Amino acid sequence: MKKNACDMGNLFSDLEGLRIAVDMEARGRDFYKKAAAKTDNKEHKALFMLLMNEETTHFDQFTQLYNKIKEGKLPDSNDYLFDQETSKYLTVLAEPHIFPKDKAEKALPELMTAAEILQAAIQDEKDAILFYDALAKCAKFEETRNIFNLLKAEEQTHVVKLREILDSL
C-alpha cells in the first residue's frame, strides 16, 4: 500500500502545515517582487505586483492563524501535534519545488523573457495547488481544512491569470 503524509496518523500536524504554508507564501511573494522588478512591460509588472500582494496577504493571514493556534495549544497537545520529523518531511516536499528559496536569485536572471517567467510561475502555482490539496486531505480540523482548500482555490485563480497572460504574448 502506498504511503503518504496522511498515513503518518498523529504525526501530521495542521499547525505544521500552516507553518509550511507561511513559508511558501513568503517565497512566492519574493519571487513575484523580483519578477516585477525584472520586467519593463507595464501590464506584466502590474500582474506580478498583484500576485505579490496576494501572496503577502496570504502570508499575513496564515501567520496570524498560525500564531493564534500555536499560542492556544500546549506543545504536547494531541490537537495540533508538532513533530520535528514531520516538519522536516513536509518541508522537504514543499521547499525545493514550490517557489524554492533560491529560485528568484538563480532562476530569474536566467529567465530572459516574460513568457519564461510566467511559465516558471505557473509551474510553482500548480505545485502549490497539489501541496495544498494534500494538506487539506490530511487536515484534522475543519478550520484548517477550509483554509488549505481556500488557498488551493486562490492558487488555481493564479494559474488561470498567468496562463491568460502567457497566451496573450
Secondary structure by P-SEA (a helix, b strand, c coil): cccccccccccccaaaaaaaaaaaaaaaaaaaaaaaaacccaaaaaaaaaaaaaaaaaaaaaaaaaaaaaaacccccccccccaaaaaaaaaaccccccccccccccccccccaaaaaaaaaaaaaaaaaaaaaaaaacccaaaaaaaaaaaaaaaaaaaaaaaaaaac
